[in-house]
Amino acid sequence: MIKIYKKTAIILTLIILFGTLLTSKDNNLPSVKIKDINGNTIDTKTLNNDGKPFVIMFWATWCKPCLIEMKAVHENYEDWQNEYGIKIYAVSIDDSRNSHKVAPFAKGRGWKFNILIDENQDFKRAMNVNNPPHTFIIDSKGNIAWQHNGYAPGDEDEMIKQYKKLIK
């Protein structure tokens, strides 16, 4: 009977240890090379907002919820910049067949975000994004402070609420 308890205790300890290792992932922004809409290579580790938090939004030209979210954020972006100093990096995950459409697509909508293109989806994988839209707030130290997957009307209000918590 004591052997069974010892084995059970050892197994439970191993399960807890293994579970802790799996869930304690690095919360820092990864270093991945992607392009801006002008074709310049950017290291994602260097994304910043002059010491303030910033937002990364993964999207695609073919993603309807992404476009609804981007429109809602765009409508507020100038006010948010003036009030809170927010900076948004909108990362397109359109592949190499469609990535040439991203710049005219964004410019045609008047988006003032920093548009980046992750056509190989390396940054998407590094950030553990499964489906767009997926939004992250990165704190002033480069750590993921908040994230949200999907979009429903009003989600942009929650995003800015979380952002404001970080700048206080």
Secondary structure, DSSP 8 states (H G I E B T S, - for coil): -HHHHHHHHHHHHHHHHHHHHHH----B----EEEETTS-EEEGGG--STTS-EEEEEE-TT-HHHHHHHHHHHHHHHHHHHHH---EEEEE---TTTGGGHHHHHHHTT--SEEEE-TT-HHHHHTT--SS-EEEEE-TTSBEEEEEES--TTHHHHHHHHHHHHH-
